[in-house]
Amino acid sequence: MTTKIALITGANKGIGLETARRLGELGMTVLVGARDEQRGLAAEAALRDGGADARFVRLDVTDQASIEEAAAWIDREFGRLDVLVNNAGTATVSRQRALASATSLDDMRAVYEVNVFGVVAVTNAMLPLLRRAAAARIVNVSSEVGSIGSQSDPASPLHDLPASAQYPSSKAAVNMLTAMYAKELKDTPIKVNAANPGFTDTDFNDHRGVRSVEDGAEPSVHLATLPDDGPSGILWGHLWLREGDGGYGVLPW
């Protein structure tokens, strides 16, 4: 059986690193996408120590030249890509969370560069490689806070959260992008879905999260390994209910 090749952006720590570890355990060659070479190589070494076939690839999702160089390298080394996990993301670049009415436009633009435009840039650059795979999977790491249905539903615990703008709206955009790529690729073997990790304990949220990194990576791993009859064009992952943990399932857009 041919070894599958998986690229994970932002894979040097947190959910991205755990996703890489899990996919490596499944026998995939994992490409550790990271902006910082030192951190990327450290992640590669840690994954290799754990038995994974890991390779660092420098990839800054806000730098088109970096993205094109990464795609060219993957083409030379492997000739295809079986899995793309668009995991890189940020909640705020300025580290100043605020209500929608106090949003910094500079911070919002910076968040969108990573969370939205980065997803488009990386996906478009990797799509020729994904088309060469037998049945590729694209996973866009989103968030329940980007679910307009959940945010506007009084029965959802998200309904009572503070009304910030940049991060939730960026993930709502990721959800729409997921739906649009799934529509475009519906007549191909490629499946495109969005993953909701839930509120996971990582550097991303200054370790305020309540879910483990292992649990947070589960939706990405699940969607990256869907069978041929699996869904495409859904937001799937952790379900947060007022009564507590709802397990995993499909979330409303």
C-alpha positions as CSV (number, residue, x, y, z in Angstrom):
1,M,0.0,0.0,0.0
2,T,1.3,3.4,-0.9
3,T,2.1,5.6,2.1
4,K,-0.2,8.6,2.3
5,I,1.3,12.1,2.5
6,A,-0.3,14.6,4.9
7,L,0.6,18.3,5.2
8,I,-0.5,20.1,8.4
9,T,0.0,23.9,8.7
10,G,0.9,25.3,12.0
11,A,2.1,21.9,13.1
12,N,5.0,22.8,15.4
13,K,2.8,22.8,18.6
14,G,-0.7,22.4,20.0
15,I,-3.5,20.8,18.0
16,G,-1.4,20.8,14.8
17,L,1.4,18.9,16.4
18,E,-1.0,16.4,17.9
19,T,-2.7,16.0,14.6
20,A,0.6,15.2,13.0
21,R,1.5,12.7,15.7
22,R,-1.9,10.9,15.3
23,L,-1.7,10.8,11.5
24,G,1.9,9.6,11.8
25,E,0.7,6.7,14.1
26,L,-1.7,5.7,11.3
27,G,1.3,5.3,9.0
28,M,1.2,8.6,7.0
29,T,4.2,10.6,6.2
30,V,3.5,13.9,8.0
31,L,4.8,17.2,6.6
32,V,5.3,19.6,9.5
33,G,4.3,23.0,8.2
34,A,5.8,25.8,10.3
35,R,6.9,29.4,9.9
36,D,9.9,29.1,12.3
37,E,12.6,26.7,11.1
38,Q,13.9,26.0,14.6
39,R,10.5,25.2,16.0
40,G,9.6,23.2,12.9
41,L,12.7,21.1,13.1
42,A,12.1,20.5,16.9
43,A,8.6,19.3,16.1
44,E,10.0,17.0,13.4
45,A,12.5,15.5,15.8
46,A,9.9,15.0,18.5
47,L,7.6,13.2,16.0
48,R,10.4,11.1,14.7
49,D,11.3,10.1,18.3
50,G,7.8,8.9,18.6
51,G,8.1,6.7,15.6
52,A,6.5,9.0,12.9
53,D,7.9,9.6,9.5
54,A,8.0,13.4,9.8
55,R,9.5,16.0,7.6
56,F,9.7,19.7,8.3
57,V,8.6,22.1,5.5
58,R,8.9,25.8,6.0
59,L,5.5,27.3,5.3
60,D,4.1,30.7,6.3
61,V,0.5,30.9,5.3
62,T,0.7,34.7,5.0
63,D,3.7,34.5,2.5
64,Q,2.8,33.5,-1.0
65,A,6.4,32.8,-2.0
66,S,6.7,30.5,1.0
67,I,3.5,28.6,0.1
68,E,4.7,28.2,-3.5
69,E,8.1,26.9,-2.4
70,A,6.4,24.4,-0.1
71,A,4.2,23.2,-2.9
72,A,7.1,22.8,-5.3
73,W,9.1,20.9,-2.7
74,I,6.2,18.5,-2.0
75,D,5.9,18.0,-5.8
76,R,9.6,17.2,-6.1
77,E,9.7,14.9,-3.1
78,F,6.3,13.1,-3.4
79,G,4.5,14.1,-6.5
80,R,1.2,14.3,-4.7
81,L,-0.6,15.2,-1.5
82,D,-3.2,12.9,0.2
83,V,-4.2,15.1,3.1
84,L,-4.1,18.8,3.7
85,V,-5.0,20.1,7.2
86,N,-5.3,23.9,7.3
87,N,-4.6,24.2,11.0
88,A,-2.6,27.4,11.3
89,G,-4.7,30.1,12.9
90,T,-4.7,33.0,15.4
91,A,-7.4,34.5,17.6
92,T,-5.7,37.9,17.8
93,V,-2.4,39.3,16.7
94,S,-2.4,42.3,19.0
95,R,-3.4,40.0,22.0
96,Q,-6.2,42.5,22.7
97,R,-9.6,40.9,22.8
98,A,-12.5,43.3,22.5
99,L,-16.2,43.6,21.8
100,A,-17.3,44.0,18.2
101,S,-17.8,47.8,18.6
102,A,-14.2,48.1,19.9
103,T,-12.5,45.9,17.2
104,S,-9.1,47.0,15.9
105,L,-9.3,47.0,12.1
106,D,-5.5,46.4,12.0
107,D,-5.9,43.3,14.2
108,M,-8.9,42.1,12.2
109,R,-7.0,42.4,8.9
110,A,-4.0,40.5,10.5
111,V,-6.3,37.7,11.8
112,Y,-8.0,37.4,8.4
113,E,-4.6,37.1,6.7
114,V,-3.9,34.0,8.7
115,N,-7.3,32.4,9.2
116,V,-9.0,33.2,5.9
117,F,-6.7,34.3,3.2
118,G,-4.1,31.7,4.4
119,V,-6.6,28.9,3.9
120,V,-7.3,30.0,0.4
121,A,-3.7,30.5,-0.6
122,V,-2.5,27.2,0.8
123,T,-5.5,25.2,-0.6
124,N,-5.2,26.7,-4.1
125,A,-1.4,26.0,-4.2
126,M,-1.8,22.4,-3.0
127,L,-4.9,21.5,-5.0
128,P,-3.0,20.3,-8.1
129,L,-1.1,17.9,-5.8
130,L,-4.3,16.9,-4.0
131,R,-5.9,16.1,-7.4
132,R,-3.2,13.6,-8.1
133,A,-4.0,11.5,-5.0
134,A,-6.5,8.7,-5.2
135,A,-8.9,10.3,-2.8
136,A,-7.6,13.4,-1.0
137,R,-9.0,15.0,2.1
138,I,-8.9,18.7,3.0
139,V,-9.6,19.6,6.6
140,N,-10.1,23.3,7.5
141,V,-9.7,23.7,11.3
142,S,-12.6,26.0,12.2
143,S,-14.3,26.7,15.5
144,E,-17.8,26.5,17.1
145,V,-17.6,30.2,17.6
146,G,-17.8,30.6,13.8
147,S,-21.1,28.8,13.7
148,I,-23.8,31.5,13.1
149,G,-26.5,29.0,14.0
150,S,-24.9,28.3,17.4
151,Q,-24.1,31.9,18.1
152,S,-27.7,33.0,17.5
153,D,-29.5,30.0,19.2
154,P,-30.6,30.9,22.7
155,A,-30.4,27.1,23.5
156,S,-26.6,27.2,22.8
157,P,-24.1,28.2,25.5
158,L,-22.3,30.2,22.8
159,H,-25.3,32.5,22.7
160,D,-24.2,34.1,26.0
161,L,-20.6,34.6,25.1
162,P,-19.2,38.2,24.6
163,A,-19.7,39.5,21.1
164,S,-16.2,39.7,19.7
165,A,-15.7,40.1,16.0
166,Q,-12.4,39.2,14.4
167,Y,-11.9,35.5,15.4
168,P,-15.6,34.3,15.2
169,S,-16.2,36.1,11.9
170,S,-12.9,34.7,10.4
171,K,-14.0,31.2,11.3
172,A,-17.5,31.8,9.8
173,A,-15.6,32.7,6.7
174,V,-13.6,29.5,6.9
175,N,-16.9,27.6,7.2
176,M,-18.2,29.2,4.0
177,L,-15.0,28.5,2.2
178,T,-15.3,24.9,3.2
179,A,-18.8,24.8,1.7
180,M,-17.6,26.5,-1.5
181,Y,-14.6,24.2,-2.0
182,A,-16.8,21.2,-1.3
183,K,-19.3,22.3,-4.0
184,E,-16.5,22.9,-6.5
185,L,-15.0,19.5,-5.9
186,K,-18.2,17.5,-5.5
187,D,-17.6,15.5,-8.6
188,T,-14.1,14.4,-7.5
189,P,-12.9,12.0,-4.8
190,I,-11.7,14.9,-2.8
191,K,-13.6,15.6,0.4
192,V,-13.5,19.0,2.1
193,N,-14.7,19.5,5.6
194,A,-14.3,21.9,8.6
195,A,-13.2,20.6,12.0
196,N,-14.3,22.0,15.4
197,P,-11.7,21.1,18.1
198,G,-13.7,22.6,20.9
199,F,-12.2,24.8,23.7
200,T,-8.8,23.1,23.9
201,D,-6.0,23.7,26.3
202,T,-3.1,25.2,24.2
203,D,-0.9,28.3,23.9
204,F,-3.6,29.5,21.4
205,N,-5.9,30.5,24.3
206,D,-3.2,30.9,27.0
207,H,-4.2,27.5,28.3
208,R,-7.6,28.5,29.3
209,G,-9.2,25.6,27.4
210,V,-10.8,22.7,29.1
211,R,-10.3,20.0,26.5
212,S,-7.0,18.0,26.1
213,V,-4.9,18.4,23.0
214,E,-5.6,14.7,22.2
215,D,-9.4,15.4,22.2
216,G,-8.9,18.7,20.3
217,A,-7.1,16.9,17.5
218,E,-9.7,14.1,17.1
219,P,-12.0,16.0,14.7
220,S,-9.1,16.8,12.3
221,V,-7.9,13.2,12.4
222,H,-11.4,11.9,11.9
223,L,-12.1,14.1,8.8
224,A,-8.6,13.5,7.4
225,T,-9.3,9.7,7.3
226,L,-12.9,9.6,6.1
227,P,-13.8,6.6,4.0
228,D,-15.0,7.0,0.4
229,D,-18.6,7.2,1.5
230,G,-17.9,9.9,4.1
231,P,-19.4,13.3,4.0
232,S,-18.1,16.5,2.4
233,G,-19.0,20.1,3.1
234,I,-19.8,19.8,6.8
235,L,-18.6,21.3,10.1
236,W,-17.9,18.4,12.4
237,G,-16.4,18.1,15.8
238,H,-17.0,18.7,19.5
239,L,-20.6,19.5,20.5
240,W,-20.8,21.9,23.5
241,L,-24.2,21.8,25.2
242,R,-25.7,23.7,28.1
243,E,-25.9,20.3,29.8
244,G,-22.2,19.7,29.2
245,D,-20.3,17.6,26.7
246,G,-22.3,16.4,23.8
247,G,-19.6,14.3,22.2
248,Y,-18.9,14.7,18.5
249,G,-21.2,15.4,15.6
250,V,-22.3,17.9,12.9
251,L,-22.6,21.5,13.9
252,P,-24.8,24.1,12.2
253,W,-23.1,26.5,9.9
